[in-house]
């Protein structure tokens, strides 16, 4: 293991984080609100600590780096997210009303992994600078901090293909055939462009610059954290509340699709779009589930919103859950059980590969369902040969096995994780539904869950060991299992 490479790259990560903290501190300084003084001190102190740690690591890694080998790349990806969560927690510990270290780690991990879960009971008690930092962490996590690194490191003359390959948000076939730096820069430009467009739209709808920036960052990153206790429901009663919800839902869909689609559009390769199965499946599932829920709510005598009101609520909640954003405008726990069951399924599925969304990913669902259908047919026609194509690419037996293993492992982690949460919360009166929701909401990077962790609740009542465990699940889900689990498999590091 080349520790000099690890030290230098991770040091650069911390320096970039310190710049982000300093920007939030400057906002607090210029905000002119009395309560922001403590936020300024906390953010600048945290930035100073992060700069010091990053500088030490950079000094320890002095020297030219020609490339980052695969093994070091895997470690950098895993440790990078852990370090980001650790140092990103400093402002929450240093600023009143203060969080404990486990709570701060949870809040920071939730931000960088774009999960959106929170232990903050009343957002109104926190300075706006800290809440802006929370939104910034989600925006950075959405593009993938390490994908951003690919662009930076490539310009520094460091080969960083291994980082791009192991940063799960942007795994795609096109990335391996193009120059990695150019691909990363294209994705970064697309991400910036979508963020700016979303921001300007929210500002045009009447949001203040602070709220527009905060909501744009957490929408494009599909993180869903709002500086209001009522989440995006804060704007539901506005005269144009429906337009704000529609605008945000549009960008939640846009950012749940593979970002390389937009690179294809920029290059005018229109023929490539017809092969995009993920996008069709995602939009189709959202539309069908939203209309189904809306029809069910409209026909239920307990709801008096009518079909139009039910469709408005149903569409936004379905897109928010399917995209793993987690914004709330309605309390879906008041809906019929079958509606909640559909939402739970959407939580597991998530968005498309190569997007900012979490979950198991639509592409794996498509491969799994098509493979299962083929196996069912093969049981009666064993000699029949099938050709499986997803997104225009043929899927071989190895890819099928890898997908099946991922799905099985994902579901196993949900089950075992629920047991662990139950053990940590023993004697706390926690229900099975809440244990399952805690794991599902964090592993799939969604935010809200069910039971005591519903859309109007938060995670503050959970014990500190539980919060640390759930923080690990967030990072595990963000990196899609293997990039983290491989760190704990000795055989993967053995020299032959």
Secondary structure, 3 states (H helix, E strand, C coil): CCHHHHHHHHHHHHHHHHHHHHHHHHHHHHHCCCCHHHHHHHHHHHHHHHHHHHHHHHHHCCCCCCECCHHHHHHHHHHHHHHHHHHHCHHHHHCCCCCCHHHHHHHHHHHHCCCCCCCCCCHHHCCHHHHHHHHHHHHHHHHCHHHHHHHHHHHCCCECHHHHHHCHHHCCHHHHHCCHHHHHHHHHHHHHHHHHHHHHHHHHCCCCHHHHHHHHHHHHCCCCCCCCCCHHHHHCCCCCHHHHHHHHHHHHHHCCCCCHHHHHHHCCCHHHHHHCHHHHHHHHHHHHHHHHHHHHHHHCCCCCCHHHHHHHHHHHHHHHHHCCCCCCCCCHHHCCHHHHHHHHHHHHHCCCCCCCCCCCCHHHHHHHHHHHHHHHHHCCCCCCCCCCEECCEECCHHHHHHHHHHHHHHHHHHHHHHHHHHHHCCCCCCCHHHHHHHHHHHHCCCCCCCHHHCCCCCCCCCCHHHHHHHHHHHHHHHCCCHHHHHHHCHHHHCCC
